[in-house]
Amino acid sequence: MDRPSPLSRIKLDRFGIALSGLCAVHCVGSILLVGIIGLGGEWLLAPAIHEYGLALAVVIGALTIGIGVRRHGRIAPLVLGGFGIALMTLALIGPHGVGEALLTIAGVLCVAVAHVLNLRFHSF
């Protein structure tokens, strides 16, 4: 099986970081739009958005961080990324609200930092 090129893995790590940021913006934006203004609750809080987002985070994280750990041998990105995914999963199974948003934001922050560490630990 061919190994992904370092450039494609770097792009996937960067995509993971961007996805984490987008998720955090979605959480904060949802709270503001739905909680304060009362707009968009039917689609901003739709479970499918959160389920697909979590699935995408798991796939991108497992792929890029897993490959990175195999190459650079440092386990910290995997542990931190796994912890972040666990927080995001807890947020998904709980009720909507500030608690969910805080868990999700903490989770995506952990996943984003795991991707950054993965990029830093990788040597060409």
C-alpha positions, 0 to 999 in steps of 0.5 A: 500500500502506498504511503500518503505523501507528506504534503497530502498529510500536511493538507489533511492536518490543516483541513482538520485544524480548519474543521475544528475552527469551523465547528467552534464558530458554528457552536458560538454562532448557534448560541448567539443566533438561536439563544439571543435572536431566536433564528435558525434553530431548526437547522443550526441545532439539527442533530445531523449537522453534529453527527456528520461533523463528528464523523468527519472529525473522527475520520480526518483525525484518525487518518492524519494523526494516526499516520503522523504517530506512525511516522514520528512516534510521539503519542501525544497528538493521538491522546489529545485528539482522542480526548477531544473526540471524547468531549465532542461525543459527550456533547453530542449525546447531551442536551443542546445548550451552553454545556454542549457548546462548551464541551464541543469547543473544548473538544475541537480545541483539543483536536486542533492542538493535536493536529498542530502537534502532529504537524510540528512533530513530523519531520521531512 
